[in-house]
Amino acid sequence: MQRRFSGIEFVSHSAMSSCGSQPGGRECLLVVPCPECGLPVKRLVSGTKKNPERVFYRCINKNTTCNFWKWENDYVRYLRNANIAIPSVQSEVVRSLERLDRLQAELDSLTLQLKKKCHHDEGVIKGLVRSLDKFRMFNCIISIAIVTLVIVVVTAFGRLDM
């Protein structure tokens, strides 16, 4: 299986599986430009009786002007020894992971702020509900007091003509 990220092509280290699909994952290899002519290197699988299904890498310019090709294990060794593009990939991965960590920290911070605000707002709402209940109770008491006062005045004077 092949994967492309930011113009860099990765292929599975195993001819029969994709990167990371097996327990413990598989090593993914960079497919880099040919060191001899600069054209792309291609991942191929041998179909010969001597090397059936053996993975190798070769320049697409093979058999014309370029002779670059390596069996998969030699290609792995070549990449490691030459350190071709691997540091840039590693630094890109590190930068991406650092950015991911920063974004996760920012998300955690915003989540905490939101929870605090919700908790605060919940307290404010409960306080407003208590105040509204007290106001309603006070309004009810005032209404009862006014009705009581009207009854007292009517009883005391016999009627409500003032």
VMD Tcl script that builds the backbone (N, CA, C; Angstrom):
set m [mol new atoms 486]
animate dup $m
set s [atomselect $m all]
$s set {name element resname resid chain x y z} {
  {N N MET 1 A 0.846 -1.176 0.000}
  {CA C MET 1 A 0.000 0.000 0.000}
  {C C MET 1 A 0.889 1.236 0.000}
  {N N GLN 2 A 0.507 2.248 -0.731}
  {CA C GLN 2 A 1.285 3.472 -0.781}
  {C C GLN 2 A 0.491 4.595 -0.140}
  {N N ARG 3 A 1.203 5.506 0.529}
  {CA C ARG 3 A 0.582 6.679 1.141}
  {C C ARG 3 A 1.414 7.892 0.787}
  {N N ARG 4 A 0.763 9.015 0.559}
  {CA C ARG 4 A 1.474 10.258 0.268}
  {C C ARG 4 A 1.125 11.284 1.333}
  {N N PHE 5 A 2.144 11.941 1.868}
  {CA C PHE 5 A 1.988 13.028 2.819}
  {C C PHE 5 A 2.940 14.126 2.408}
  {N N SER 6 A 2.425 15.306 2.171}
  {CA C SER 6 A 3.252 16.472 1.845}
  {C C SER 6 A 4.274 16.163 0.758}
  {N N GLY 7 A 3.883 15.455 -0.278}
  {CA C GLY 7 A 4.775 15.178 -1.395}
  {C C GLY 7 A 5.766 14.056 -1.158}
  {N N ILE 8 A 5.740 13.420 0.002}
  {CA C ILE 8 A 6.644 12.310 0.304}
  {C C ILE 8 A 5.829 11.036 0.203}
  {N N GLU 9 A 6.342 10.071 -0.504}
  {CA C GLU 9 A 5.608 8.823 -0.696}
  {C C GLU 9 A 6.159 7.758 0.246}
  {N N PHE 10 A 5.258 7.037 0.907}
  {CA C PHE 10 A 5.625 5.931 1.778}
  {C C PHE 10 A 5.024 4.663 1.200}
  {N N VAL 11 A 5.741 3.572 1.295}
  {CA C VAL 11 A 5.178 2.281 0.912}
  {C C VAL 11 A 5.429 1.301 2.035}
  {N N SER 12 A 4.608 0.269 2.091}
  {CA C SER 12 A 4.745 -0.740 3.124}
  {C C SER 12 A 6.073 -1.473 2.989}
  {N N HIS 13 A 6.677 -1.779 4.124}
  {CA C HIS 13 A 7.933 -2.532 4.161}
  {C C HIS 13 A 7.684 -3.991 3.791}
  {N N SER 14 A 6.459 -4.446 3.917}
  {CA C SER 14 A 6.117 -5.829 3.585}
  {C C SER 14 A 5.249 -5.841 2.339}
  {N N ALA 15 A 5.527 -6.755 1.432}
  {CA C ALA 15 A 4.774 -6.817 0.176}
  {C C ALA 15 A 3.324 -7.212 0.410}
  {N N MET 16 A 3.028 -7.856 1.507}
  {CA C MET 16 A 1.690 -8.390 1.714}
  {C C MET 16 A 0.845 -7.578 2.693}
  {N N SER 17 A 1.345 -6.499 3.264}
  {CA C SER 17 A 0.556 -5.758 4.240}
  {C C SER 17 A 0.743 -4.269 4.047}
  {N N SER 18 A -0.129 -3.518 4.679}
  {CA C SER 18 A -0.005 -2.068 4.610}
  {C C SER 18 A 0.613 -1.560 5.899}
  {N N CYS 19 A 1.072 -0.331 5.874}
  {CA C CYS 19 A 1.732 0.254 7.040}
  {C C CYS 19 A 0.800 0.233 8.235}
  {N N GLY 20 A 1.271 -0.340 9.327}
  {CA C GLY 20 A 0.532 -0.307 10.570}
  {C C GLY 20 A -0.684 -1.219 10.628}
  {N N SER 21 A -0.908 -2.064 9.628}
  {CA C SER 21 A -2.112 -2.887 9.634}
  {C C SER 21 A -1.957 -4.151 10.472}
  {N N GLN 22 A -0.730 -4.547 10.750}
  {CA C GLN 22 A -0.485 -5.741 11.540}
  {C C GLN 22 A -0.193 -5.330 12.977}
  {N N PRO 23 A -0.418 -6.239 13.944}
  {CA C PRO 23 A -0.054 -5.911 15.318}
  {C C PRO 23 A 1.412 -5.501 15.390}
  {N N GLY 24 A 1.657 -4.392 16.041}
  {CA C GLY 24 A 3.024 -3.884 16.124}
  {C C GLY 24 A 3.387 -3.029 14.930}
  {N N GLY 25 A 2.555 -3.011 13.904}
  {CA C GLY 25 A 2.780 -2.169 12.736}
  {C C GLY 25 A 3.884 -2.699 11.843}
  {N N ARG 26 A 4.047 -2.095 10.690}
  {CA C ARG 26 A 5.106 -2.417 9.734}
  {C C ARG 26 A 5.882 -1.144 9.484}
  {N N GLU 27 A 7.153 -1.304 9.196}
  {CA C GLU 27 A 7.969 -0.146 8.878}
  {C C GLU 27 A 7.571 0.369 7.501}
  {N N CYS 28 A 7.331 1.672 7.394}
  {CA C CYS 28 A 7.032 2.280 6.104}
  {C C CYS 28 A 8.320 2.839 5.540}
  {N N LEU 29 A 8.510 2.662 4.245}
  {CA C LEU 29 A 9.729 3.127 3.595}
  {C C LEU 29 A 9.446 4.350 2.751}
  {N N LEU 30 A 10.412 5.239 2.723}
  {CA C LEU 30 A 10.334 6.388 1.836}
  {C C LEU 30 A 10.686 5.956 0.429}
  {N N VAL 31 A 9.941 6.441 -0.519}
  {CA C VAL 31 A 10.315 6.238 -1.913}
  {C C VAL 31 A 10.905 7.569 -2.351}
  {N N VAL 32 A 12.224 7.595 -2.450}
  {CA C VAL 32 A 12.947 8.837 -2.729}
  {C C VAL 32 A 13.359 8.881 -4.194}
  {N N PRO 33 A 13.709 10.065 -4.670}
  {CA C PRO 33 A 14.220 10.146 -6.041}
  {C C PRO 33 A 15.498 9.318 -6.183}
  {N N CYS 34 A 15.712 8.817 -7.359}
  {CA C CYS 34 A 16.896 8.014 -7.657}
  {C C CYS 34 A 18.157 8.839 -7.404}
  {N N PRO 35 A 19.132 8.292 -6.656}
  {CA C PRO 35 A 20.355 9.036 -6.381}
  {C C PRO 35 A 21.244 9.193 -7.615}
  {N N GLU 36 A 20.998 8.395 -8.639}
  {CA C GLU 36 A 21.837 8.455 -9.839}
  {C C GLU 36 A 21.306 9.419 -10.890}
  {N N CYS 37 A 19.978 9.471 -11.078}
  {CA C CYS 37 A 19.445 10.333 -12.143}
  {C C CYS 37 A 18.362 11.294 -11.666}
  {N N GLY 38 A 17.851 11.121 -10.435}
  {CA C GLY 38 A 16.853 12.041 -9.899}
  {C C GLY 38 A 15.412 11.713 -10.254}
  {N N LEU 39 A 15.197 10.731 -11.109}
  {CA C LEU 39 A 13.828 10.322 -11.437}
  {C C LEU 39 A 13.266 9.480 -10.293}
  {N N PRO 40 A 11.940 9.277 -10.263}
  {CA C PRO 40 A 11.357 8.518 -9.153}
  {C C PRO 40 A 11.847 7.072 -9.086}
  {N N VAL 41 A 11.914 6.574 -7.857}
  {CA C VAL 41 A 12.192 5.162 -7.605}
  {C C VAL 41 A 10.838 4.509 -7.388}
  {N N LYS 42 A 10.670 3.315 -7.910}
  {CA C LYS 42 A 9.388 2.630 -7.833}
  {C C LYS 42 A 9.526 1.332 -7.055}
  {N N ARG 43 A 8.507 0.999 -6.270}
  {CA C ARG 43 A 8.461 -0.258 -5.523}
  {C C ARG 43 A 7.856 -1.316 -6.435}
  {N N LEU 44 A 8.544 -2.436 -6.572}
  {CA C LEU 44 A 8.089 -3.523 -7.445}
  {C C LEU 44 A 8.203 -4.854 -6.718}
  {N N VAL 45 A 7.546 -5.867 -7.247}
  {CA C VAL 45 A 7.602 -7.212 -6.680}
  {C C VAL 45 A 8.104 -8.152 -7.772}
  {N N SER 46 A 9.131 -8.919 -7.424}
  {CA C SER 46 A 9.739 -9.847 -8.385}
  {C C SER 46 A 8.771 -10.970 -8.738}
  {N N GLY 47 A 8.789 -11.347 -10.007}
  {CA C GLY 47 A 7.961 -12.453 -10.460}
  {C C GLY 47 A 8.803 -13.619 -10.967}
  {N N THR 48 A 10.104 -13.591 -10.656}
  {CA C THR 48 A 10.989 -14.654 -11.141}
  {C C THR 48 A 10.897 -15.886 -10.248}
  {N N LYS 49 A 11.296 -17.035 -10.785}
  {CA C LYS 49 A 11.301 -18.270 -9.997}
  {C C LYS 49 A 12.358 -18.209 -8.906}
  {N N LYS 50 A 13.462 -17.549 -9.199}
  {CA C LYS 50 A 14.557 -17.456 -8.234}
  {C C LYS 50 A 14.183 -16.564 -7.040}
  {N N ASN 51 A 13.406 -15.511 -7.263}
  {CA C ASN 51 A 13.014 -14.564 -6.203}
  {C C ASN 51 A 11.512 -14.253 -6.289}
  {N N PRO 52 A 10.651 -15.248 -6.104}
  {CA C PRO 52 A 9.215 -14.995 -6.243}
  {C C PRO 52 A 8.692 -14.069 -5.139}
  {N N GLU 53 A 7.923 -13.089 -5.556}
  {CA C GLU 53 A 7.272 -12.134 -4.656}
  {C C GLU 53 A 8.244 -11.384 -3.756}
  {N N ARG 54 A 9.477 -11.254 -4.167}
  {CA C ARG 54 A 10.462 -10.500 -3.394}
  {C C ARG 54 A 10.376 -9.032 -3.817}
  {N N VAL 55 A 10.275 -8.158 -2.826}
  {CA C VAL 55 A 10.116 -6.726 -3.088}
  {C C VAL 55 A 11.466 -6.105 -3.416}
  {N N PHE 56 A 11.453 -5.220 -4.404}
  {CA C PHE 56 A 12.662 -4.457 -4.726}
  {C C PHE 56 A 12.261 -3.064 -5.186}
  {N N TYR 57 A 13.239 -2.187 -5.214}
  {CA C TYR 57 A 13.033 -0.798 -5.623}
  {C C TYR 57 A 13.983 -0.505 -6.769}
  {N N ARG 58 A 13.453 0.179 -7.794}
  {CA C ARG 58 A 14.321 0.513 -8.907}
  {C C ARG 58 A 13.878 1.839 -9.509}
  {N N CYS 59 A 14.816 2.449 -10.181}
  {CA C CYS 59 A 14.563 3.702 -10.876}
  {C C CYS 59 A 13.636 3.426 -12.057}
  {N N ILE 60 A 12.711 4.361 -12.313}
  {CA C ILE 60 A 11.823 4.163 -13.467}
  {C C ILE 60 A 12.594 4.281 -14.780}
  {N N ASN 61 A 13.820 4.802 -14.698}
  {CA C ASN 61 A 14.682 4.973 -15.867}
  {C C ASN 61 A 15.565 3.740 -16.095}
  {N N LYS 62 A 15.309 2.674 -15.347}
  {CA C LYS 62 A 16.108 1.442 -15.445}
  {C C LYS 62 A 16.074 0.907 -16.872}
  {N N ASN 63 A 17.181 0.338 -17.277}
  {CA C ASN 63 A 17.361 -0.263 -18.608}
  {C C ASN 63 A 17.495 0.770 -19.726}
  {N N THR 64 A 17.494 2.044 -19.399}
  {CA C THR 64 A 17.763 3.046 -20.442}
  {C C THR 64 A 19.101 3.692 -20.137}
  {N N THR 65 A 19.117 4.612 -19.165}
  {CA C THR 65 A 20.390 5.255 -18.825}
  {C C THR 65 A 20.760 5.076 -17.360}
  {N N CYS 66 A 19.871 4.510 -16.552}
  {CA C CYS 66 A 20.126 4.394 -15.110}
  {C C CYS 66 A 20.057 2.932 -14.684}
  {N N ASN 67 A 20.930 2.551 -13.783}
  {CA C ASN 67 A 20.973 1.163 -13.323}
  {C C ASN 67 A 20.630 1.005 -11.843}
  {N N PHE 68 A 20.018 2.029 -11.226}
  {CA C PHE 68 A 19.743 1.953 -9.791}
  {C C PHE 68 A 18.595 0.981 -9.509}
  {N N TRP 69 A 18.873 -0.009 -8.647}
  {CA C TRP 69 A 17.845 -0.887 -8.106}
  {C C TRP 69 A 18.399 -1.562 -6.860}
  {N N LYS 70 A 17.511 -1.898 -5.906}
  {CA C LYS 70 A 17.932 -2.570 -4.674}
  {C C LYS 70 A 16.803 -3.469 -4.185}
  {N N TRP 71 A 17.205 -4.640 -3.644}
  {CA C TRP 71 A 16.229 -5.467 -2.946}
  {C C TRP 71 A 15.746 -4.673 -1.739}
  {N N GLU 72 A 14.582 -5.014 -1.235}
  {CA C GLU 72 A 13.975 -4.232 -0.157}
  {C C GLU 72 A 14.906 -4.080 1.047}
  {N N ASN 73 A 15.532 -5.166 1.495}
  {CA C ASN 73 A 16.416 -5.067 2.666}
  {C C ASN 73 A 17.619 -4.169 2.371}
  {N N ASP 74 A 18.140 -4.223 1.154}
  {CA C ASP 74 A 19.246 -3.332 0.771}
  {C C ASP 74 A 18.770 -1.881 0.664}
  {N N TYR 75 A 17.543 -1.705 0.191}
  {CA C TYR 75 A 16.980 -0.353 0.080}
  {C C TYR 75 A 16.800 0.261 1.470}
  {N N VAL 76 A 16.342 -0.562 2.423}
  {CA C VAL 76 A 16.207 -0.099 3.811}
  {C C VAL 76 A 17.573 0.333 4.331}
  {N N ARG 77 A 18.581 -0.496 4.119}
  {CA C ARG 77 A 19.939 -0.180 4.552}
  {C C ARG 77 A 20.430 1.103 3.874}
  {N N TYR 78 A 20.154 1.223 2.569}
  {CA C TYR 78 A 20.542 2.411 1.804}
  {C C TYR 78 A 19.922 3.672 2.417}
  {N N LEU 79 A 18.617 3.619 2.724}
  {CA C LEU 79 A 17.944 4.782 3.313}
  {C C LEU 79 A 18.544 5.140 4.667}
  {N N ARG 80 A 18.794 4.113 5.476}
  {CA C ARG 80 A 19.348 4.374 6.809}
  {C C ARG 80 A 20.767 4.929 6.723}
  {N N ASN 81 A 21.593 4.338 5.886}
  {CA C ASN 81 A 22.983 4.791 5.749}
  {C C ASN 81 A 23.073 6.180 5.135}
  {N N ALA 82 A 22.262 6.423 4.120}
  {CA C ALA 82 A 22.302 7.717 3.433}
  {C C ALA 82 A 21.536 8.782 4.202}
  {N N ASN 83 A 20.671 8.358 5.123}
  {CA C ASN 83 A 19.847 9.276 5.907}
  {C C ASN 83 A 19.077 10.224 4.988}
  {N N ILE 84 A 18.642 9.699 3.850}
  {CA C ILE 84 A 17.963 10.512 2.843}
  {C C ILE 84 A 16.559 10.871 3.304}
  {N N ALA 85 A 16.303 12.156 3.402}
  {CA C ALA 85 A 14.982 12.714 3.683}
  {C C ALA 85 A 14.394 12.285 5.017}
  {N N ILE 86 A 14.999 11.329 5.671}
  {CA C ILE 86 A 14.417 10.861 6.921}
  {C C ILE 86 A 14.409 11.955 7.990}
  {N N PRO 87 A 15.502 12.717 8.175}
  {CA C PRO 87 A 15.436 13.778 9.182}
  {C C PRO 87 A 14.322 14.782 8.906}
  {N N SER 88 A 14.103 15.129 7.626}
  {CA C SER 88 A 13.042 16.093 7.342}
  {C C SER 88 A 11.674 15.499 7.642}
  {N N VAL 89 A 11.508 14.211 7.374}
  {CA C VAL 89 A 10.238 13.566 7.694}
  {C C VAL 89 A 10.067 13.515 9.201}
  {N N GLN 90 A 11.136 13.122 9.901}
  {CA C GLN 90 A 11.060 13.051 11.352}
  {C C GLN 90 A 10.768 14.424 11.942}
  {N N SER 91 A 11.433 15.469 11.419}
  {CA C SER 91 A 11.189 16.803 11.963}
  {C C SER 91 A 9.769 17.257 11.648}
  {N N GLU 92 A 9.246 16.867 10.483}
  {CA C GLU 92 A 7.856 17.206 10.156}
  {C C GLU 92 A 6.902 16.485 11.101}
  {N N VAL 93 A 7.190 15.233 11.392}
  {CA C VAL 93 A 6.364 14.475 12.327}
  {C C VAL 93 A 6.447 15.096 13.716}
  {N N VAL 94 A 7.661 15.448 14.151}
  {CA C VAL 94 A 7.839 16.068 15.466}
  {C C VAL 94 A 7.072 17.384 15.532}
  {N N ARG 95 A 7.196 18.205 14.481}
  {CA C ARG 95 A 6.456 19.482 14.457}
  {C C ARG 95 A 4.949 19.234 14.513}
  {N N SER 96 A 4.486 18.250 13.783}
  {CA C SER 96 A 3.054 17.935 13.786}
  {C C SER 96 A 2.601 17.459 15.159}
  {N N LEU 97 A 3.415 16.615 15.794}
  {CA C LEU 97 A 3.067 16.136 17.135}
  {C C LEU 97 A 3.093 17.265 18.150}
  {N N GLU 98 A 4.073 18.161 18.031}
  {CA C GLU 98 A 4.127 19.313 18.929}
  {C C GLU 98 A 2.898 20.195 18.734}
  {N N ARG 99 A 2.514 20.406 17.477}
  {CA C ARG 99 A 1.315 21.212 17.192}
  {C C ARG 99 A 0.083 20.519 17.757}
  {N N LEU 100 A 0.021 19.204 17.591}
  {CA C LEU 100 A -1.090 18.440 18.139}
  {C C LEU 100 A -1.148 18.590 19.655}
  {N N ASP 101 A 0.017 18.521 20.317}
  {CA C ASP 101 A 0.072 18.707 21.769}
  {C C ASP 101 A -0.414 20.099 22.159}
  {N N ARG 102 A 0.040 21.130 21.405}
  {CA C ARG 102 A -0.400 22.501 21.701}
  {C C ARG 102 A -1.912 22.638 21.520}
  {N N LEU 103 A -2.435 22.072 20.442}
  {CA C LEU 103 A -3.873 22.152 20.190}
  {C C LEU 103 A -4.660 21.399 21.257}
  {N N GLN 104 A -4.123 20.247 21.697}
  {CA C GLN 104 A -4.794 19.486 22.749}
  {C C GLN 104 A -4.797 20.279 24.053}
  {N N ALA 105 A -3.670 20.927 24.380}
  {CA C ALA 105 A -3.595 21.745 25.591}
  {C C ALA 105 A -4.573 22.916 25.501}
  {N N GLU 106 A -4.651 23.534 24.323}
  {CA C GLU 106 A -5.588 24.643 24.129}
  {C C GLU 106 A -7.032 24.155 24.275}
  {N N LEU 107 A -7.325 22.992 23.694}
  {CA C LEU 107 A -8.661 22.419 23.822}
  {C C LEU 107 A -8.989 22.116 25.282}
  {N N ASP 108 A -8.022 21.538 26.007}
  {CA C ASP 108 A -8.229 21.243 27.428}
  {C C ASP 108 A -8.493 22.521 28.215}
  {N N SER 109 A -7.718 23.573 27.921}
  {CA C SER 109 A -7.885 24.852 28.601}
  {C C SER 109 A -9.263 25.452 28.315}
  {N N LEU 110 A -9.659 25.441 27.052}
  {CA C LEU 110 A -10.970 25.987 26.678}
  {C C LEU 110 A -12.106 25.169 27.288}
  {N N THR 111 A -11.925 23.852 27.346}
  {CA C THR 111 A -12.935 22.991 27.959}
  {C C THR 111 A -13.083 23.319 29.439}
  {N N LEU 112 A -11.951 23.508 30.122}
  {CA C LEU 112 A -11.982 23.860 31.542}
  {C C LEU 112 A -12.650 25.213 31.748}
  {N N GLN 113 A -12.298 26.194 30.905}
  {CA C GLN 113 A -12.923 27.520 31.001}
  {C C GLN 113 A -14.430 27.424 30.797}
  {N N LEU 114 A -14.838 26.638 29.816}
  {CA C LEU 114 A -16.263 26.477 29.532}
  {C C LEU 114 A -16.979 25.814 30.703}
  {N N LYS 115 A -16.344 24.790 31.296}
  {CA C LYS 115 A -16.952 24.133 32.453}
  {C C LYS 115 A -17.095 25.106 33.620}
  {N N LYS 116 A -16.043 25.926 33.853}
  {CA C LYS 116 A -16.112 26.917 34.935}
  {C C LYS 116 A -17.214 27.927 34.662}
  {N N LYS 117 A -17.302 28.393 33.404}
  {CA C LYS 117 A -18.327 29.371 33.049}
  {C C LYS 117 A -19.713 28.761 33.213}
  {N N CYS 118 A -19.873 27.521 32.758}
  {CA C CYS 118 A -21.168 26.845 32.913}
  {C C CYS 118 A -21.517 26.697 34.388}
  {N N HIS 119 A -20.524 26.313 35.192}
  {CA C HIS 119 A -20.749 26.166 36.631}
  {C C HIS 119 A -21.123 27.518 37.239}
  {N N HIS 120 A -20.397 28.573 36.828}
  {CA C HIS 120 A -20.693 29.925 37.318}
  {C C HIS 120 A -22.090 30.352 36.880}
  {N N ASP 121 A -22.393 30.167 35.593}
  {CA C ASP 121 A -23.704 30.552 35.065}
  {C C ASP 121 A -24.818 29.758 35.732}
  {N N GLU 122 A -24.554 28.502 36.030}
  {CA C GLU 122 A -25.532 27.674 36.719}
  {C C GLU 122 A -25.824 28.258 38.099}
  {N N GLY 123 A -24.771 28.709 38.785}
  {CA C GLY 123 A -24.945 29.342 40.095}
  {C C GLY 123 A -25.728 30.642 39.983}
  {N N VAL 124 A -25.432 31.427 38.950}
  {CA C VAL 124 A -26.153 32.688 38.738}
  {C C VAL 124 A -27.627 32.405 38.468}
  {N N ILE 125 A -27.901 31.417 37.625}
  {CA C ILE 125 A -29.289 31.072 37.296}
  {C C ILE 125 A -30.030 30.596 38.542}
  {N N LYS 126 A -29.389 29.765 39.345}
  {CA C LYS 126 A -30.031 29.301 40.582}
  {C C LYS 126 A -30.318 30.477 41.507}
  {N N GLY 127 A -29.371 31.424 41.586}
  {CA C GLY 127 A -29.583 32.621 42.402}
  {C C GLY 127 A -30.743 33.455 41.878}
  {N N LEU 128 A -30.833 33.598 40.560}
  {CA C LEU 128 A -31.939 34.351 39.963}
  {C C LEU 128 A -33.277 33.658 40.212}
  {N N VAL 129 A -33.299 32.339 40.125}
  {CA C VAL 129 A -34.531 31.590 40.398}
  {C C VAL 129 A -34.940 31.784 41.855}
  {N N ARG 130 A -33.976 31.740 42.780}
  {CA C ARG 130 A -34.288 31.972 44.200}
  {C C ARG 130 A -34.831 33.387 44.401}
  {N N SER 131 A -34.191 34.367 43.738}
  {CA C SER 131 A -34.663 35.753 43.850}
  {C C SER 131 A -36.070 35.892 43.282}
  {N N LEU 132 A -36.330 35.253 42.152}
  {CA C LEU 132 A -37.662 35.301 41.545}
  {C C LEU 132 A -38.691 34.658 42.467}
  {N N ASP 133 A -38.335 33.526 43.074}
  {CA C ASP 133 A -39.243 32.870 44.019}
  {C C ASP 133 A -39.534 33.782 45.209}
  {N N LYS 134 A -38.486 34.455 45.724}
  {CA C LYS 134 A -38.675 35.395 46.846}
  {C C LYS 134 A -39.553 36.564 46.421}
  {N N PHE 135 A -39.328 37.077 45.184}
  {CA C PHE 135 A -40.125 38.193 44.686}
  {C C PHE 135 A -41.590 37.776 44.561}
  {N N ARG 136 A -41.822 36.566 44.027}
  {CA C ARG 136 A -43.195 36.075 43.904}
  {C C ARG 136 A -43.846 35.926 45.283}
  {N N MET 137 A -43.081 35.409 46.232}
  {CA C MET 137 A -43.600 35.253 47.588}
  {C C MET 137 A -43.901 36.627 48.191}
  {N N PHE 138 A -42.987 37.586 47.992}
  {CA C PHE 138 A -43.187 38.951 48.489}
  {C C PHE 138 A -44.407 39.564 47.816}
  {N N ASN 139 A -44.551 39.368 46.498}
  {CA C ASN 139 A -45.684 39.899 45.752}
  {C C ASN 139 A -46.985 39.305 46.284}
  {N N CYS 140 A -46.961 38.014 46.591}
  {CA C CYS 140 A -48.138 37.345 47.146}
  {C C CYS 140 A -48.480 37.916 48.526}
  {N N ILE 141 A -47.462 38.131 49.359}
  {CA C ILE 141 A -47.668 38.692 50.706}
  {C C ILE 141 A -48.228 40.105 50.605}
  {N N ILE 142 A -47.686 40.915 49.687}
  {CA C ILE 142 A -48.185 42.286 49.494}
  {C C ILE 142 A -49.642 42.242 49.033}
  {N N SER 143 A -49.958 41.338 48.112}
  {CA C SER 143 A -51.342 41.217 47.630}
  {C C SER 143 A -52.273 40.843 48.775}
  {N N ILE 144 A -51.839 39.903 49.602}
  {CA C ILE 144 A -52.645 39.500 50.765}
  {C C ILE 144 A -52.793 40.671 51.724}
  {N N ALA 145 A -51.709 41.426 51.937}
  {CA C ALA 145 A -51.759 42.581 52.842}
  {C C ALA 145 A -52.721 43.634 52.311}
  {N N ILE 146 A -52.713 43.890 51.013}
  {CA C ILE 146 A -53.612 44.893 50.426}
  {C C ILE 146 A -55.065 44.434 50.567}
  {N N VAL 147 A -55.324 43.153 50.260}
  {CA C VAL 147 A -56.687 42.629 50.403}
  {C C VAL 147 A -57.127 42.724 51.858}
  {N N THR 148 A -56.234 42.377 52.779}
  {CA C THR 148 A -56.543 42.450 54.206}
  {C C THR 148 A -56.830 43.891 54.612}
  {N N LEU 149 A -56.025 44.829 54.126}
  {CA C LEU 149 A -56.220 46.247 54.438}
  {C C LEU 149 A -57.566 46.731 53.899}
  {N N VAL 150 A -57.910 46.310 52.683}
  {CA C VAL 150 A -59.205 46.702 52.099}
  {C C VAL 150 A -60.339 46.146 52.948}
  {N N ILE 151 A -60.212 44.899 53.393}
  {CA C ILE 151 A -61.255 44.293 54.234}
  {C C ILE 151 A -61.379 45.051 55.545}
  {N N VAL 152 A -60.255 45.415 56.144}
  {CA C VAL 152 A -60.268 46.155 57.418}
  {C C VAL 152 A -60.925 47.517 57.222}
  {N N VAL 153 A -60.551 48.199 56.143}
  {CA C VAL 153 A -61.104 49.536 55.893}
  {C C VAL 153 A -62.604 49.431 55.640}
  {N N VAL 154 A -63.011 48.457 54.831}
  {CA C VAL 154 A -64.441 48.298 54.537}
  {C C VAL 154 A -65.194 47.935 55.809}
  {N N THR 155 A -64.615 47.083 56.607}
  {CA C THR 155 A -65.260 46.685 57.853}
  {C C THR 155 A -65.340 47.867 58.809}
  {N N ALA 156 A -64.282 48.660 58.882}
  {CA C ALA 156 A -64.235 49.777 59.825}
  {C C ALA 156 A -65.170 50.900 59.394}
  {N N PHE 157 A -65.264 51.197 58.149}
  {CA C PHE 157 A -66.068 52.329 57.692}
  {C C PHE 157 A -67.374 51.882 57.053}
  {N N GLY 158 A -67.567 50.638 56.865}
  {CA C GLY 158 A -68.800 50.110 56.334}
  {C C GLY 158 A -68.870 50.100 54.824}
  {N N ARG 159 A -68.185 50.959 54.223}
  {CA C ARG 159 A -68.147 50.935 52.777}
  {C C ARG 159 A -66.863 51.552 52.286}
  {N N LEU 160 A -66.679 51.573 50.985}
  {CA C LEU 160 A -65.402 52.000 50.417}
  {C C LEU 160 A -65.543 53.339 49.690}
  {N N ASP 161 A -66.220 54.340 50.279}
  {CA C ASP 161 A -66.322 55.687 49.706}
  {C C ASP 161 A -65.439 56.620 50.500}
  {N N MET 162 A -64.478 57.142 49.942}
  {CA C MET 162 A -63.595 58.035 50.692}
  {C C MET 162 A -63.584 59.379 50.100}
}
mol reanalyze $m
mol bondsrecalc $m
mol representation Tube
mol addrep $m
